[in-house]
């Protein structure tokens, strides 16, 4: 009988040592991938840059107008590469151009900022992929964007160049803000990113504890005010931004409810498979029911969404079942269903394995044809959601075409 505890202790030690070894090896691989995504000279991630023709399109002027502004001194003279080509333009330089030409797309102070939750409580539906590309799309087109990673898996945070549980502490995330909002004002945890105009509130595994701690707070204090934690955090900095994009956990827990309460718009990615469609239907019903219960029990006002947009994601239109379910979703959801879809693409998988989005690639990973097709699908979806946002801004409603 006396040998039992020693055997248990040995088993625990073996388990701990085995998992510890796996964890150390995994961190080594993660560091290798992360380092491969960094610029070798600066040790930082580098945002995209654009040739003058693309820059002109993004700024809303012609290439000749840019050249003229450079000649007359409104813009700095352009350097040349060793081969004589113009050095490409960064996002910061595009913002300077928009300032010169008066083409910044910022909302008017009277317009309500878009606070978008990209939500579904099933993993593997392309939630983080869509959230990241959507936020980057807005930044590329000149909007001021805040990305809030609310998922303890922190896959979005990793795409900004962090090893979440190595490079970040609990005080760098909403978890620290939850524990001491006065000391850790949300502005103190906002980080600039390699995408000019796109700021980040990161996440790491510690954020998972919020699920239990919010529930404990509700039980102890009999107050549902804690559900407004994220909304209150956003309110303190919202004047600095046009768009807030939130990536919540793939589960309808306490943090997800706080995200849904903070949002004024929702984007729901849903792959056209029976399981994913059924899961999305359950998510919509559970979200609706939970918010209704909060309204009845706690006397809360249900959040008003300016728009709810479902997006067909991870679509493989070579599969007849995908085509059939996509057609069914369009019939069921009608105008709430985005016309554009996100198709499965090796370009997305290959770019993410390099800790980059498709918008960050300086050259195709697969082929030019596959890359261009993937970029078109991403741009089409993001543009539809951008139009949804513009329709809510009185100052820009005429641009919602």
Secondary structure, DSSP 8 states (H G I E B T S, - for coil): -THHHHHHHHHHHHHHHHHHHHHHHHHHHHHHHHHHTS-TTTSS----EE-HHHHHHHHTS-HHHHHHHHHTTSS----B-TTS-B--EEHHHHHHHHHHHT------TTS--EEEEE--SSTTSSHHHHHHHHHHHHHHTT--EEEEE--TT-HHHHHTT--HHHH--GGGSHHHHHH-TTTT-GGGGEEE-SSTTEEEE---GGGGHHHHHHHHHHHHH---GGGGHHHHHHHTTGGG-SEEEEE--SS-SHHHHHHHHH-SEEEEEEESSHHHHHHHHHHHHHHHHHHHHHHHHH-------SEEEEEEEEE-TTSHHHHHHHHHHHHHHGGGEEEEEEE--HHHHHHHTTT--GGG-SS-SS-HHHHHHHHHHHHHHHHHHHHHHHHT-TTTGGG--
